[in-house]
Structures are given as C-alpha cells and as structure tokens.
Amino acid sequence: MDQNTKERIDYLRSFLHEQNHRYYVLNAPIISDMEFDNLMHELQDLEAKNPDYADPNSPTQRVGSDITMAFNQVTHTRPMLSLGNTYNEGEVADFYNRIVKEVGHDVDIVCELKFDGTSISLKYENGNLVQAATRGDGTHGDDVTRNAKTIRSIPLKLKGNYPASLEMRGEVLMPHKAFEMLNKQRADIGEAPFANPRNAASGSLKLQSSAQVAQRQLDCILYYVLTDDMSFQLHSQGLEAAKEWGFKMSDSYKVCHNLSEIYDYIHLWAEKRKELPFDIDGIVFKVNDLQIQRDLGFTAKSPRWAISYKFKAEQAHSRINEITYQVGRTGVITPVANMEPMQLAGTVVRRASLHNADVIAALDIHEGDTVVVEKGGEIIPKIVGVDIDKRPDGAKPVTFPSVCPECGTLLMRIPGEAAHYCPNQTSCRPQITGRIIHFVARKAMNIDSLGEETIELMHSNGLLNDPSDLYALTASQLLALPKIQDKTAENILRGIAESKNVPYHRLLFAIGIRFVGETTAKKLAEAFPNIDALKNATYEQLMTAEEVGEKIAKSILDFFANEKNIEYIERLRSYGLQMVAEEKKLLTNSLNGLTFVISGTFVAYSRDELKSLIEAHGGKMLSGVSSKTNYLVAGANMGPAKLEKAQKLGVNIISEEKILEMINNGKQD
C-alpha cells in the first residue's frame, strides 16, 4: 500500500469518527447524509483493497456484520450492582438523612434520570473501545462488543485528555421512533410486537447478527466513570469530563444541596419525562463526592451512596365499548379494545391492543368491562387489569372469533404460536391490500408513487388482486379512476416499470412470505441465489441458511406448497422481475479457483467479514471440510471436529494473517 492511500484511509477514519460524534452525540452535523455516505463508501472500498491495514475500530464497523455469534462470558472488573429502590419521597428523605448522619455534615446529591433500557459496560484502553459487556448477573456478563460498535452514540475512539484505562457504564436505549418502526416491521411479517422499548433494546443488543443490531437504531447514554486515573474529585466533574472524551451524557442531571431541591427535581421530571424521546422510569440519586462514595462503600447487592426513585406507572380506568379484530397482511388477527376516551400520560387514549386470545383469557375480559390502562414510561397503552366491581350484571366473557371478521374463513392457530390467523390469502380484502402495500414499500419494490388509499381504490375497482396485477396496469385504467390525473398515472406507471430492476433479495422480501423480513430475505438470497433454488429447497437445506430457524423454514415450505403462490411467482417472472441474485464483482483474482472453510474467531475481521473478503478476491466458501477443501482458515476457539477432519484429509490449515498475505501478494501457496 502506498503512502497516499494510507494517509487517505487515516484521514477518512478520523473525519468520519468526528462526524459520527457531531451527528449522534452533539446533534450538530456539519455535512449532509449524502456526503457522509459517499465518504463511508470510499473508506469501505479502500479497506477492502488493503486488508493488511484493518482496524477493528474503524468507522466502517458501525454497519455490523451478518456473523452468527455465541456470546462469550466476561468477568466485570468491578461488580455491576443494582440500586436499591424507593417509591415515595419519605424513603428518599430516609436515604438522604442516613447519608448526612453517617458523614457528619451536609452532602451534595447528584440527581439523574433513570433511563429505562439495558445496562452496559464499556472498556477503553488508550482511547480505543476494547470491550462492551452486559450486566448479566452483576459479576459476569455477555461480551457484546461487536453489537455495541453498531450503536452510533458509542465512541470507538476517544478524544481529548482521557485516562489510559477507562470503564464507562450506562444504558442502551431504544428511542420511541425506532421502537414504533420496529414493531410495525414485526407486525408486518407476522411477528409478535415487543411489549416496550426496554425489552426491545435488551433483545436487540443480544441479537446474533450485528448487522441486524445496526438496523435497530439503538442509542446509548453513559452515566458513570470508573478509572484509577482520577483527575476529578466529584461525580459531576466526571460526567462533564466524559463529554469532552466523546461520550453521550445526559444534560438533565442536577447537583442538589438539600432535600427541597431534590423534591423539586422529582416533581419537574415526573411531568417533563413525557417530552423525552425515550423512556425513563425514575430518578437516581448519587453522593457527588467520590471520596465519600468510597467511605460509604457497598452492601452485598448495591452501593450505599446511591439509590433510585421509581415513578408510579400512570393508570386510568375506562369502559370497553367494543372489541374489534384487525386482519394483517399475513392473516394474523389482532384484537383491539375500543374504549371511552381517557386522558393518560399527556395524551387521549381510545384504543389498546389486546394482542391475542391468550391475553383476553388471562385478563378475563367480559363485555362492557371497565379496564385499568397503564402507560408508565411506555408509549403504547396497555390494559393491565379489570375493575371487577364495575362489571355489568350478566356480562358475558369475551370469546375470540372462530372465523375471519373480514371474509368468514375458519381461523387457524399453529401449535406453539399465540396468534390466530386467516389462511385465505387470495380472497381476504385486508390481506390482499396489505400484501400489495407491503410489496410497493420503500425497502421492498420501492414504488413510491402508490399510496395506501390509491391501492385500496384500485382493489375496490377490480384492478388489483395481488401484486402481480400492478404490471398489467394501463394508463386508460388508471385515468378511469377518480382523482387520478395524467401526471399521477404517468408517475405510477414509471414507478412500476422501474421496480423491475429491484434486486432479487428485495423481491424475496416484497413477495410477503410470513416471518421473512428484510434481513432474512438477504440471507436467503445468498444461500439460494435464484427463486427456483429457494422454491425447490428442502427443510434440511433451508435450516442451513443463516437467520433461518424452524418457524421460517416451515413458512417458506408452506408458501411454495401453495399452487396459487407458484402461479403468483410465475406471473411476476413473466413481467421480467429480478429472480436471480447479482453476481458479486471481484476486487482481484488472488484466490481464484481455491476453496475455503472458516472456523473460530479472528482479530481483524469477523468470520462473515473474512468470508466476504475471500469471495471478493475470487475464493469460494464451503460450509464444511471435505476433500474439495483447499484451506481451513483457523481462528481462536475453532471447532475440534473441523480441525480433526482437516488434518485427516490433509487440508492446508492457515491463519488469518496468512490469508491476508495471500490476498495482498496474489499468491496461491
């Protein structure tokens, strides 16, 4: 690699780190999204062509990888203890007075928001992120470093005068907007929604694919500094110093000098929390003086110098007027309670999902019941109970319908699943229109000139009964519809024509196989590079594909077992849609004609990144060691079975460094 290339890579890494900090921490970007993306693509290309200059903390690591990983357990240097909880101001006063009595004088208390997410520990050495771990049992946690690197507000490299060795603790959160988007996507593919942003954040941080984590738009706010190289004596000074090092810290903390100020802070945020873009569930109180913290020490379970105050979940009572049943595009039936309007957590609430038949049965809901609705810090109203005393005389228990409320088809329930669904894909109106709306969506076929109202209009006028009908539409048919003018018709037809060039993996997502989301569709396209290969795949073959489990495999088999779906696919094929994966362009032919198997973990790359790198230079990946394997690339903690088989067959066993050397030198040793 020449000096100019090295300098360009160094510059891009430094510049993009700074732009990440400005955008995700300071909320003060100085370049456009397009400029950022163009520079990121340039850096990705340069790194791919120069693998010997890999950096595990490069900005390109933010996108994550599709590796399926097992989380290693790590031991916390200092235990991640939980805080004792208080639920009223009297208990807060008891905590404060105990501290003052033990110390012998008044103390300052730092009041902070109690973020409702999942705890994380971040370790840095010489300014570089080296480890991210979950709380776990407080002593041991899961190493989630690769996933944490995809969270844009977590710095990969620090700025300023930071300690050589540093641990930061904080909370990984899912903002409200990201939560709403995620649940909409899950409902769209027939998956159960997350109950709240906290569960969604926790589940996302533990996903096996960091590329999926990157799509979840997680955030991270830090709140505690741990280092032996203390340049400050107060906790509040540590919070300010951490901002200078590049961490996202909350500006909402306050140093309080007495109980009156503490109460004012509680009252302020009891109301103001409704304005936040994420959930908090209380306030945390910490002694500000770090020496006093050390003197007070810890109990077996929690620090004696800190405590939390939990907000009471906001509740309201309302009468159910009616329970309606919505039909999704995959046929899933969702019961919805329509209630008398009520004021709850700053908004008027009229509806709340009851999710499925099991929830209705567990709550023992009767017709006309008065229910307890809770919002807490959450953004979605939830029915948590029934006021039995207000139940009308003779009220009958609510029974889940046995037939589809839209088309009258007998509902089905798959063993092990909570939802009932309507199997009538081809004649049930909400399924038909929902499937078309999904098909034209931006991440699917991207026909943005077609909105939901227009699709409903076309269906009601007999023009659309499945997505393949889009490609038979004519200008005269569109112009015959109300509110469709020449320009609108022209845009619709142009958008439909352009969608024929959408890549195969997005078509797989668009056709609407139950449980097959955007990421799974990409994995299927890699494993089965054309629609016929996927159509003819066996259960065993499907189960070998990444992201595919028993539920998804069975759903794919069921889809292609339906003759109407086969006809649907063939109609799409006849209109020229892309049903074959694009061939990947090679960077070089260094590894042309060679076959590889990868096992273990590596330093510079994940397994999936190494696989992509080998393929980009002409090598072919195999799933298992056989007589056709030229090289086994062996990393740490590799499977003993693969090693033994490779040795038995005389397969060349090489290291990560060796494969990078082969790529750079263009040699086939």
C-alpha positions in Angstrom: 0.0 0.0 0.0 1.4 3.4 -1.0 1.8 6.3 1.5 -1.0 8.3 -0.2 -3.5 5.5 0.3 -2.6 5.0 3.9 -2.9 8.8 4.6 -6.3 8.8 2.9 -7.6 5.9 5.0 -6.3 7.6 8.2 -7.9 10.9 7.2 -11.3 9.3 6.4 -11.3 7.3 9.6 -10.6 10.4 11.7 -13.0 12.6 9.8 -15.9 10.1 10.0 -15.3 9.4 13.7 -15.7 13.2 14.2 -18.9 13.3 12.1 -20.4 10.4 14.0 -19.8 12.3 17.2 -21.3 15.5 15.8 -24.4 13.8 14.5 -25.3 11.3 17.2 -23.9 12.9 20.3 -23.8 16.7 19.8 -26.8 16.8 17.3 -24.8 19.3 15.3 -23.8 17.8 11.9 -21.7 19.8 9.5 -22.0 17.6 6.4 -25.0 16.1 4.6 -26.1 12.5 4.9 -25.1 12.0 1.3 -21.6 13.4 1.8 -21.2 11.1 4.9 -22.4 8.0 2.9 -20.1 8.8 0.0 -17.0 9.1 2.3 -18.0 5.9 4.1 -18.3 4.0 0.8 -14.9 5.3 -0.2 -13.4 4.1 3.1 -15.0 0.7 2.8 -13.6 0.3 -0.7 -10.1 1.3 0.4 -10.2 -1.1 3.4 -11.4 -4.0 1.2 -8.5 -3.4 -1.2 -6.0 -3.0 1.7 -6.9 -5.7 4.2 -3.4 -5.5 5.8 -4.4 -2.1 7.2 -7.5 -3.4 9.0 -8.7 -1.6 12.2 -11.3 -3.2 14.5 -12.4 0.3 15.5 -12.8 1.8 12.0 -16.0 3.8 11.4 -16.9 1.0 8.8 -17.5 -1.3 11.8 -20.7 0.7 12.6 -22.7 -1.3 10.0 -22.1 -4.6 11.8 -21.7 -8.0 10.2 -24.0 -10.9 9.5 -21.9 -13.3 11.5 -23.9 -15.6 13.8 -22.1 -15.5 17.1 -22.1 -17.1 20.5 -21.6 -14.5 23.3 -18.5 -15.1 25.5 -18.8 -14.5 29.2 -16.6 -11.8 30.7 -16.0 -11.0 34.4 -16.6 -7.4 35.4 -13.6 -5.7 36.9 -15.9 -4.2 39.5 -19.4 -5.8 40.0 -22.3 -4.1 38.2 -24.6 -3.9 41.2 -28.3 -2.9 41.2 -29.6 0.1 43.0 -32.0 0.0 46.0 -35.4 1.3 45.0 -37.6 3.9 46.7 -41.2 4.6 45.8 -42.1 7.7 47.8 -40.5 10.9 48.9 -40.3 9.8 52.5 -38.0 7.0 51.6 -35.8 9.4 49.6 -35.6 11.6 52.8 -34.6 8.5 54.8 -31.7 7.8 52.3 -30.6 11.5 52.4 -30.7 11.8 56.2 -28.8 8.5 56.7 -26.0 9.8 54.5 -25.8 13.1 56.3 -25.8 11.3 59.7 -23.0 8.9 58.7 -20.9 11.6 57.1 -21.5 14.1 59.8 -22.3 17.1 57.6 -24.5 18.1 54.6 -23.7 16.5 51.3 -24.4 17.3 47.7 -26.5 14.8 45.8 -26.4 14.4 42.0 -29.9 13.8 40.7 -30.0 11.9 37.3 -32.7 10.5 35.1 -33.2 6.7 35.5 -33.0 5.5 31.9 -35.3 2.6 31.1 -33.1 0.4 28.9 -30.5 -2.3 29.4 -27.2 -1.7 31.3 -23.9 -1.8 29.6 -20.2 -1.6 30.5 -17.7 -0.1 28.0 -13.9 -0.6 28.5 -11.3 1.6 26.7 -7.6 1.2 26.5 -5.5 4.1 25.2 -8.7 5.7 23.9 -9.9 2.6 21.9 -13.0 0.6 22.7 -11.9 -2.9 23.6 -14.9 -4.5 25.3 -18.6 -4.0 25.8 -20.5 -6.2 28.2 -24.0 -6.6 29.5 -24.7 -6.5 33.2 -25.5 -10.2 33.4 -25.7 -11.4 37.0 -23.6 -8.4 38.1 -20.4 -10.4 38.3 -20.3 -11.9 34.8 -21.9 -10.5 31.6 -22.0 -11.3 27.9 -19.4 -9.8 25.6 -21.4 -7.8 23.1 -18.6 -5.7 21.7 -19.4 -6.3 18.0 -23.0 -5.3 18.5 -22.1 -2.3 20.6 -19.9 -1.0 17.8 -23.0 -0.5 15.7 -24.5 2.0 18.1 -23.5 5.3 16.7 -23.5 7.2 20.0 -20.9 4.8 21.5 -17.4 6.3 20.6 -15.0 3.8 19.1 -12.1 6.2 19.7 -12.0 8.8 22.5 -11.0 12.5 22.2 -9.1 14.9 24.4 -7.2 14.1 27.6 -8.7 10.8 28.5 -7.4 8.2 31.0 -5.2 5.4 29.6 -7.5 2.8 31.1 -11.2 3.6 31.5 -14.6 1.9 32.1 -17.9 3.7 31.4 -21.3 2.4 32.5 -24.6 3.4 31.1 -27.8 2.3 29.4 -28.6 1.2 25.9 -32.0 2.6 24.9 -34.4 2.3 22.0 -35.9 5.7 21.2 -39.7 5.9 20.7 -39.5 6.4 17.0 -37.2 3.4 16.5 -39.5 1.3 18.7 -42.6 2.2 16.7 -40.8 1.4 13.5 -39.5 -1.9 14.7 -43.0 -3.0 16.0 -44.5 -2.0 12.7 -42.0 -4.1 10.9 -42.5 -7.1 13.2 -46.3 -6.9 12.8 -45.8 -6.7 9.0 -44.1 -10.1 8.8 -46.4 -11.7 11.4 -44.1 -11.5 14.4 -45.3 -10.5 17.9 -44.5 -6.9 18.8 -42.2 -6.0 21.7 -44.1 -5.0 24.8 -42.0 -1.9 25.5 -38.7 -0.2 24.4 -36.8 -1.7 27.3 -37.5 -5.2 26.1 -36.8 -4.2 22.5 -33.4 -2.7 23.5 -32.4 -5.7 25.5 -33.4 -8.2 22.8 -31.7 -6.1 20.1 -28.4 -5.9 22.0 -28.3 -9.8 22.2 -29.1 -10.4 18.5 -26.8 -12.9 16.8 -26.2 -10.7 13.8 -24.6 -7.3 14.4 -25.9 -6.2 11.0 -29.4 -6.6 12.4 -28.4 -4.6 15.6 -27.3 -1.8 13.3 -30.7 -1.5 11.8 -32.4 -1.2 15.2 -31.3 2.4 15.8 -30.2 1.9 19.4 -28.9 4.8 21.5 -26.6 4.8 24.5 -26.3 7.3 27.3 -23.5 6.9 29.8 -23.7 7.9 33.5 -20.7 6.6 35.5 -16.9 6.9 35.1 -14.6 4.2 36.5 -10.9 4.7 36.3 -7.9 4.6 38.6 -6.5 7.7 36.9 -8.9 10.2 38.5 -8.3 13.8 37.6 -11.5 14.9 39.5 -13.0 14.5 43.0 -16.7 14.9 42.2 -19.1 12.6 40.3 -20.5 15.6 38.4 -16.9 16.5 37.3 -16.6 13.0 35.9 -19.8 13.5 33.9 -18.5 16.7 32.4 -15.1 15.2 31.6 -16.7 12.2 29.9 -18.5 14.7 27.5 -15.1 16.0 26.5 -13.9 12.5 25.8 -16.7 12.0 23.3 -19.4 10.2 25.3 -23.1 10.9 25.1 -24.0 12.1 28.6 -27.4 13.4 29.8 -27.6 17.2 30.3 -30.5 16.7 32.6 -28.6 15.9 35.8 -28.5 18.4 38.7 -26.3 18.8 41.8 -28.8 19.3 44.7 -27.7 20.7 48.0 -30.7 19.8 50.2 -34.0 17.8 50.2 -36.1 20.6 48.9 -34.0 20.8 45.7 -34.2 17.0 45.4 -38.0 17.1 45.7 -38.2 19.9 43.1 -36.1 17.7 40.7 -38.5 14.8 41.2 -41.6 16.9 40.6 -40.0 18.5 37.5 -39.3 15.2 35.8 -42.5 13.5 36.9 -44.1 15.8 34.3 -41.3 16.6 31.9 -40.5 12.9 31.2 -43.4 12.8 28.8 -41.5 15.1 26.4 -38.4 12.8 26.2 -37.7 10.8 23.0 -37.1 7.7 25.1 -38.4 6.1 28.3 -37.3 6.9 31.9 -38.8 5.1 34.9 -37.5 7.2 37.7 -34.7 9.3 39.2 -31.2 8.1 40.5 -29.6 9.9 43.5 -25.8 9.7 44.0 -23.5 11.2 46.5 -21.4 13.7 44.5 -18.1 13.5 46.5 -16.2 10.4 45.2 -14.2 10.1 48.5 -17.5 9.9 50.4 -18.7 7.3 48.0 -15.6 5.2 48.8 -16.0 5.7 52.5 -19.7 4.6 52.4 -18.9 1.6 50.3 -21.3 -1.2 49.3 -23.7 -3.7 50.7 -23.7 -7.2 49.1 -26.2 -6.0 46.5 -25.9 -2.3 46.0 -23.9 0.8 46.7 -24.7 2.6 49.9 -24.1 6.0 48.3 -26.8 5.7 45.6 -30.5 4.9 45.4 -33.3 5.1 42.8 -36.8 6.6 43.0 -39.3 4.8 40.8 -42.1 6.7 39.2 -45.5 5.2 39.7 -46.9 3.9 36.4 -49.7 6.3 35.2 -53.0 4.5 35.1 -56.6 5.3 34.1 -59.9 3.5 34.1 -62.1 3.3 31.1 -65.1 1.2 29.8 -64.7 -1.0 26.8 -67.3 -0.2 24.2 -66.3 -2.8 21.7 -63.6 -5.2 20.8 -62.8 -5.2 17.1 -60.5 -7.6 15.2 -57.9 -6.4 12.7 -56.6 -8.6 9.9 -52.9 -8.1 8.9 -51.4 -8.8 5.5 -50.1 -12.2 6.8 -53.6 -13.0 8.1 -52.8 -12.5 11.8 -55.9 -11.5 13.8 -55.2 -8.7 16.4 -58.0 -7.9 18.9 -58.3 -4.2 19.8 -60.2 -2.7 22.7 -62.1 0.4 21.7 -62.7 2.4 24.9 -64.3 5.6 26.2 -61.7 8.3 25.7 -59.4 8.9 28.7 -56.5 11.2 29.5 -53.4 9.2 30.1 -49.7 10.4 30.3 -50.5 13.6 28.4 -52.5 12.0 25.6 -56.1 11.0 24.9 -56.3 7.2 24.7 -59.2 5.5 22.9 -57.7 2.1 21.8 -55.4 -0.5 23.2 -54.2 -3.8 21.6 -55.2 -7.0 23.4 -52.6 -8.9 21.2 -54.2 -12.3 21.1 -56.7 -14.8 22.6 -54.4 -15.8 25.4 -54.2 -12.2 26.7 -58.0 -11.8 26.6 -58.4 -15.1 28.6 -55.7 -14.1 31.1 -57.3 -10.8 31.8 -60.7 -12.5 32.0 -62.3 -9.6 30.0 -66.1 -9.5 29.8 -68.3 -7.4 27.6 -68.6 -3.8 28.8 -65.8 -4.2 31.4 -64.1 -1.3 33.0 -60.4 -1.9 32.5 -57.2 -0.5 34.0 -55.0 1.1 31.3 -51.3 1.8 32.0 -48.7 3.8 30.2 -45.9 4.1 32.7 -43.0 5.5 30.8 -44.1 3.5 27.8 -45.5 4.9 24.7 -48.1 2.2 24.0 -51.2 2.0 26.2 -51.6 -1.4 27.8 -54.5 -3.0 29.6 -53.2 -4.4 32.8 -56.4 -5.4 34.7 -60.1 -5.3 35.1 -62.2 -3.5 37.7 -64.4 -6.4 38.7 -66.6 -4.2 40.9 -67.7 -2.2 37.9 -68.6 -5.2 35.7 -72.2 -5.0 34.4 -74.6 -7.6 35.6 -74.9 -10.6 33.3 -71.8 -9.6 31.3 -70.6 -12.4 29.1 -66.9 -13.3 28.8 -65.3 -12.1 25.5 -64.7 -15.1 23.2 -62.2 -14.9 20.4 -63.9 -15.4 17.0 -63.6 -18.7 15.2 -63.9 -17.2 11.7 -62.2 -14.2 10.0 -64.1 -11.0 10.6 -63.5 -9.9 7.0 -64.1 -13.0 4.9 -65.7 -15.5 7.2 -62.9 -18.2 6.7 -62.3 -20.5 9.6 -59.4 -19.2 11.6 -56.3 -21.3 12.3 -53.8 -21.4 15.1 -50.4 -23.1 14.7 -49.3 -25.1 17.8 -46.7 -23.1 19.7 -47.9 -19.7 18.3 -50.0 -17.2 20.2 -51.8 -15.7 17.2 -54.9 -16.9 15.2 -54.7 -16.2 11.5 -56.9 -16.3 8.5 -55.5 -18.7 5.8 -57.5 -17.1 3.0 -54.6 -15.2 1.4 -56.2 -14.7 -2.0 -59.7 -13.5 -1.2 -59.5 -11.7 2.2 -59.5 -8.0 1.5 -57.1 -6.7 4.2 -54.6 -9.4 3.3 -54.8 -8.6 -0.4 -54.4 -4.8 0.1 -51.9 -5.3 2.9 -49.8 -7.6 0.7 -49.7 -5.0 -2.1 -48.9 -2.2 0.3 -46.0 -4.2 1.6 -44.9 -5.1 -1.9 -44.6 -1.4 -3.0 -42.9 -0.3 0.2 -39.5 1.6 0.0 -37.5 -1.4 1.4 -39.3 -3.8 -0.9 -40.0 -2.8 -4.5 -39.9 1.0 -3.8 -42.9 2.1 -5.9 -43.3 5.3 -4.0 -46.0 6.7 -6.4 -48.5 4.3 -5.0 -50.0 5.1 -1.6 -52.4 3.1 0.6 -55.5 5.0 -0.5 -54.7 4.5 -4.2 -54.1 0.8 -3.7 -57.4 0.5 -1.8 -59.1 2.4 -4.6 -57.6 0.1 -7.3 -58.6 -3.0 -5.4 -62.2 -1.9 -4.9 -62.4 -1.2 -8.6 -61.2 -4.7 -9.5 -57.8 -3.7 -10.8 -55.6 -5.2 -8.2 -56.0 -8.6 -6.5 -52.3 -9.4 -6.0 -49.1 -7.5 -6.6 -48.5 -9.1 -10.0 -51.6 -7.2 -11.3 -49.5 -4.0 -10.9 -47.5 -4.9 -14.0 -50.6 -5.3 -16.2 -52.0 -1.8 -15.4 -52.6 0.6 -18.3 -52.9 4.4 -18.4 -56.5 4.2 -19.5 -57.4 2.0 -16.5 -55.8 4.5 -14.1 -57.3 7.6 -15.7 -60.8 6.0 -15.3 -60.4 6.1 -11.5 -61.5 9.2 -9.5 -58.7 11.7 -8.6 -56.2 10.1 -10.9 -54.8 12.7 -13.4 -52.4 12.3 -16.3 -49.3 13.1 -14.3 -50.3 10.8 -11.4 -50.9 7.9 -13.8 -47.6 8.6 -15.5 -45.7 8.5 -12.2 -47.4 5.3 -11.1 -46.6 3.5 -14.4 -43.0 4.8 -14.4 -42.5 3.6 -10.8 -43.9 0.2 -11.6 -41.6 -0.1 -14.6 -38.5 0.9 -12.6 -39.3 -1.7 -10.0 -38.5 -4.4 -12.4 -34.8 -3.6 -11.8 -35.0 -4.1 -8.0 -32.5 -6.7 -6.8 -33.6 -10.3 -6.1 -33.2 -10.1 -2.3 -35.6 -7.2 -2.1 -38.1 -9.1 -4.3 -37.9 -12.0 -1.8 -38.8 -9.6 1.0 -41.6 -8.0 -1.2 -43.5 -11.2 -2.1 -44.5 -11.5 1.5 -43.6 -14.9 2.9 -44.7 -15.0 6.5 -41.8 -14.3 9.0 -39.4 -13.4 6.2 -38.2 -9.9 7.0 -35.6 -7.7 5.2 -32.5 -9.3 6.8 -33.7 -12.9 6.4 -34.5 -12.2 2.7 -30.9 -11.1 2.1 -29.6 -14.3 3.8 -32.0 -16.4 1.7 -30.8 -14.7 -1.5 -27.2 -15.6 -0.6 -28.0 -19.2 0.3 -30.4 -19.7 -2.7 -29.3 -17.4 -5.5 -32.4 -17.8 -7.6 -36.1 -18.2 -6.9 -36.1 -21.8 -8.3 -33.4 -22.9 -5.9 -35.5 -21.5 -3.0 -38.7 -23.0 -4.3 -37.1 -26.4 -4.5 -35.2 -26.3 -1.2 -35.8 -29.0 1.4 -36.4 -28.3 5.0 -32.9 -29.5 5.8 -31.4 -27.2 3.2 -33.4 -24.2 4.5 -32.2 -24.9 8.0 -28.6 -24.5 7.0 -29.2 -20.9 5.8 -28.3 -18.1 8.3 -31.2 -16.4 10.0 -33.5 -19.3 9.2 -35.0 -21.3 12.0 -37.7 -23.9 12.2 -40.5 -21.4 12.0 -39.2 -19.6 9.0 -38.3 -22.8 7.2 -41.8 -24.2 7.6 -43.3 -20.9 6.5 -41.2 -21.0 3.2 -42.2 -24.6 2.5 -45.9 -23.8 3.1 -45.6 -20.8 0.8 -44.2 -22.7 -2.1 -46.5 -25.7 -1.4 -49.5 -23.5 -2.3 -50.2 -23.7 -6.1 -51.6 -20.2 -6.1 -48.4 -18.8 -4.8 -46.4 -20.6 -7.5 -48.7 -19.0 -10.1 -48.2 -15.7 -8.5 -44.4 -16.1 -8.7 -44.6 -17.2 -12.3 -46.7 -14.1 -13.2 -44.0 -11.9 -11.6 -41.4 -13.8 -13.6 -43.2 -13.2 -16.8 -43.2 -9.5 -16.3 -39.4 -9.5 -16.0 -38.7 -9.0 -12.3 -35.3 -10.0 -11.0 -35.3 -13.6 -9.7 -31.6 -14.3 -9.8 -29.0 -12.8 -7.4 -26.5 -10.4 -8.9 -23.0 -11.8 -9.3 -20.6 -10.2 -6.9 -17.8 -8.1 -8.6 -14.3 -9.3 -7.7 -11.7 -6.9 -6.4 -8.9 -9.3 -7.6 -8.4 -12.9 -8.7 -5.8 -13.6 -6.0 -7.8 -16.6 -4.7 -9.4 -17.7 -7.9 -10.1 -21.4 -8.0 -9.4 -22.0 -4.3 -12.0 -23.2 -1.7 -12.0 -22.3 1.9 -13.7 -23.2 5.2 -13.6 -20.7 8.1 -13.7 -21.7 11.8 -13.1 -19.9 15.1 -12.9 -16.2 15.9 -10.4 -13.7 14.5 -8.7 -10.4 15.4 -9.1 -8.1 12.4 -12.3 -9.5 11.0 -15.4 -11.4 12.0 -16.0 -14.7 10.3 -18.5 -13.2 8.0 -16.3 -10.3 7.0 -13.5 -12.7 6.3 -15.8 -14.8 4.2 -16.8 -11.7 2.2 -13.2 -10.7 1.8 -12.2 -14.2 0.4 -15.1 -14.2 -2.0 -14.3 -10.6 -3.1 -10.8 -11.9 -4.2 -12.1 -14.9 -6.1 -12.2 -17.6 -3.4 -15.1 -19.9 -2.9 -16.6 -20.6 0.6 -17.7 -24.1 1.7 -19.9 -24.8 4.7 -17.9 -27.9 5.9 -14.5 -29.5 5.5 -14.3 -32.1 2.7 -11.9 -33.5 0.1 -12.7 -30.5 -2.1 -11.4 -28.0 0.6 -8.1 -26.3 -0.2 -7.7 -24.3 3.0 -9.1 -24.3 6.5 -8.7 -20.7 7.9 -8.3 -21.4 11.7 -9.1 -18.8 14.3 -9.2 -19.0 18.1 -11.7 -21.4 19.7 -12.3 -23.3 16.5 -14.3 -26.4 16.4 -12.2 -29.5 17.1 -14.2 -31.6 14.7 -13.3 -29.4 11.7 -9.7 -29.4 12.7 -9.5 -33.1 13.1 -11.2 -33.7 9.7 -8.9 -31.2 8.0 -5.9 -32.9 9.4 -7.2 -36.3 8.4 -7.9 -35.2 4.8 -4.6 -33.3 4.5 -6.3 -29.9 4.1 -3.9 -26.9 4.4 -4.6 -25.2 7.8 -3.7 -21.4 7.7 -4.1 -18.4 9.9 -5.9 -15.1 9.4 -2.6 -13.4 8.8 -1.7 -16.0 6.1 -5.0 -15.5 4.1 -4.4 -11.7 4.2 -0.9 -12.3 2.9 -2.2 -14.4 0.1 -4.7 -11.7 -0.9 -2.2 -8.9 -0.8 0.5 -10.9 -2.7 -1.8 -12.6 -5.1 -0.1 -15.9 -4.3 -1.7 -19.3 -4.1 0.6 -21.2 -1.8 
